Amino acid sequence: MAYILLDESGDLGFDFKKRGMTNYFIITFLFCHNKGPIEKCVKKTHSALKKKYKKQGKILHAYAEKPITRQRLLKCISRKENSVLTIYLNKKKVYTKLQEEKVVLYNYVTNILLDRIFTKKLIPNDREITLVASKRETNVFFNENFKNYLKNQAKNLHKVKLRIEIKTPFEDKALQAADFISWAIFRKYEKGDEFYYNIIKGKIAEENPLFP
């Protein structure tokens, strides 16, 4: 069994005059053969929070946590067996046509990362592969379109049977780890801050722009 945990950082808005709009959008894969150690990192980090900050069912979100919490989780992940692949978009370089087709753009970028995993042969073709994507759409049609597109691409181009699950970070704790990694990489490009990125830098197997 192999797992791919998917998360993204930034937004896909292109009105750069709008307040809060990001310059970059990043999609990140956290790849592992066993989710157990990653989930333990999340649980351990949560249990280390002071009681007054703990809430039943609390989900760890990188942007909202204190620096010590971010460091704890990222350092724990960096000691486990896993790999990270990421694609970053300088949104100002995205073709106008794709700016108008955000769902198509998201699916396209995700498929490029999948293609890199199969091309690099990080996973044998005969292994069962499950991609767990952090839920970003409530629209059932968009979610089904996303799953069908990736499944068909994996099957037709690489003869790989891909299972896809769309879950919330509450439902799959390993997604919380993917969130921290994606956020750390995003900080590097959006803010020029490499402090958190450097913690997990050694785990990054691929890090490329989509539109150089």
C-alpha positions in Angstrom: 0.0 0.0 0.0 1.2 3.5 -0.8 -0.4 6.8 0.2 -0.3 10.3 -1.3 -1.6 13.1 0.9 -2.6 16.2 -1.0 -2.8 19.7 0.2 -2.5 23.2 -1.2 -1.6 26.7 -0.1 -2.5 30.1 -1.5 -5.5 30.8 -3.6 -6.5 30.6 -7.3 -7.8 34.2 -7.5 -6.3 36.4 -10.2 -7.5 39.8 -9.2 -4.2 41.1 -7.8 -5.7 44.4 -6.8 -7.9 42.6 -4.3 -6.7 42.6 -0.8 -5.3 39.4 0.6 -4.8 37.8 -2.9 -1.7 35.6 -3.0 1.0 35.8 -5.6 1.7 32.0 -5.5 -0.4 28.9 -5.4 1.2 25.6 -4.4 0.1 22.0 -4.5 2.0 19.5 -2.3 2.1 15.7 -2.1 3.2 14.0 1.0 4.1 10.5 -0.1 4.5 7.5 2.2 4.0 3.8 2.4 2.5 3.9 5.9 0.4 6.7 7.3 0.8 5.5 10.8 4.0 7.3 11.7 2.7 10.5 10.2 -0.6 10.3 12.1 1.4 9.7 15.3 3.4 12.9 14.7 0.1 14.8 14.5 -1.3 13.2 17.6 2.0 13.8 19.5 2.1 17.5 18.5 -1.6 18.0 19.5 -1.0 16.3 22.9 1.9 18.7 23.6 -0.4 21.7 23.4 -1.1 23.4 26.7 -4.5 22.5 28.2 -5.9 26.0 27.7 -5.3 25.7 24.0 -6.7 22.2 23.6 -10.1 21.7 22.3 -11.8 18.4 21.8 -11.6 17.5 18.1 -9.2 20.4 17.5 -7.5 20.3 14.1 -4.0 21.6 13.7 -3.7 24.3 11.0 -0.2 25.6 10.3 -1.2 29.2 9.7 -3.0 29.4 13.1 -0.4 27.6 15.3 2.4 29.0 17.4 6.0 28.6 16.0 6.9 25.9 18.5 3.9 23.8 17.4 4.9 24.2 13.7 8.5 23.2 14.5 7.5 20.2 16.5 5.3 18.7 13.8 7.7 19.5 10.9 10.7 18.1 12.8 8.7 14.9 13.6 7.7 14.5 10.0 11.3 15.1 8.9 12.4 12.0 10.9 9.9 9.6 9.3 10.0 7.7 6.0 8.3 9.9 3.5 8.9 12.1 0.4 7.5 15.4 -0.6 6.7 16.6 -4.2 5.5 20.1 -4.9 4.6 22.4 -7.8 4.4 26.1 -7.3 2.7 28.6 -9.6 3.7 32.2 -9.9 0.1 33.2 -10.7 1.1 36.2 -12.7 2.6 33.8 -15.3 -0.5 31.6 -15.6 -2.0 31.8 -19.1 -5.2 33.9 -19.3 -7.3 31.0 -20.5 -6.3 28.9 -17.5 -7.0 31.8 -15.1 -10.6 31.5 -16.3 -10.8 27.7 -15.8 -9.7 27.3 -12.2 -11.1 23.8 -11.8 -9.3 22.7 -14.9 -6.1 24.3 -13.7 -6.3 22.6 -10.3 -6.8 19.2 -11.9 -4.1 19.8 -14.4 -1.5 20.7 -11.8 -2.4 17.8 -9.6 -2.0 15.4 -12.5 1.4 16.7 -13.3 2.6 15.8 -9.8 1.0 12.3 -10.1 2.8 11.9 -13.4 6.1 12.8 -11.7 5.6 10.1 -9.1 4.9 7.4 -11.7 7.7 8.6 -14.0 10.2 8.6 -11.2 9.0 5.1 -10.3 8.5 6.0 -6.6 5.7 3.5 -6.6 5.8 0.1 -8.4 2.9 -0.1 -10.9 1.5 -3.2 -9.1 1.2 -1.4 -5.7 -2.2 -0.3 -4.4 -2.2 3.5 -4.3 -4.5 5.7 -2.4 -4.5 9.5 -2.9 -6.2 11.4 -0.1 -7.1 14.9 -1.0 -8.0 17.6 1.5 -11.6 18.6 0.8 -11.8 22.0 -0.8 -15.0 21.7 -2.8 -18.5 21.1 -1.5 -19.7 20.7 -5.1 -20.2 17.0 -5.7 -19.8 17.4 -9.5 -16.4 19.1 -9.1 -15.2 16.4 -6.7 -16.3 13.6 -9.0 -14.8 15.3 -12.0 -11.5 15.6 -10.1 -11.5 11.9 -9.1 -12.5 10.6 -12.5 -9.9 12.8 -14.3 -7.0 11.6 -12.2 -8.1 8.0 -12.2 -8.3 7.9 -16.0 -5.0 9.7 -16.4 -3.2 7.2 -14.1 -4.8 4.2 -15.8 -4.4 5.4 -19.4 -0.9 6.8 -19.2 0.7 4.6 -16.5 -1.5 1.5 -16.2 -1.9 2.3 -12.5 -5.1 1.7 -10.6 -5.5 4.7 -8.4 -8.0 5.0 -5.5 -9.0 8.5 -4.5 -10.5 9.7 -1.3 -11.6 13.3 -0.5 -11.6 13.9 3.2 -11.4 16.7 5.8 -8.3 17.0 8.0 -10.5 15.9 10.9 -11.3 12.7 9.1 -7.7 11.9 8.1 -5.1 13.3 10.5 -2.3 12.7 8.1 -3.7 15.6 6.0 -2.8 17.9 8.8 0.8 17.0 8.3 0.5 17.7 4.6 -1.0 21.1 5.5 2.1 22.0 7.6 4.5 21.0 4.8 2.5 22.8 2.1 2.4 25.9 4.3 6.1 25.8 5.0 6.9 25.6 1.2 4.4 28.4 0.5 6.1 30.7 3.1 9.3 30.3 1.1 7.8 31.7 -2.1 5.1 34.0 -0.8 7.0 35.6 2.1 10.6 34.8 1.4 10.7 33.0 4.7 12.7 29.7 4.6 12.8 28.9 8.3 10.1 26.2 8.3 11.0 25.1 4.8 14.5 24.2 5.9 13.2 21.8 8.5 11.7 19.5 5.9 13.9 20.5 2.9 15.7 17.1 3.1 12.4 15.3 2.4 11.6 17.2 -0.8 12.1 14.9 -3.8 10.8 17.4 -6.4 10.1 21.1 -6.3 9.4 22.8 -9.6 7.5 25.7 -11.1 4.7 25.1 -13.5 5.2 28.2 -15.5 8.9 29.2 -15.2 
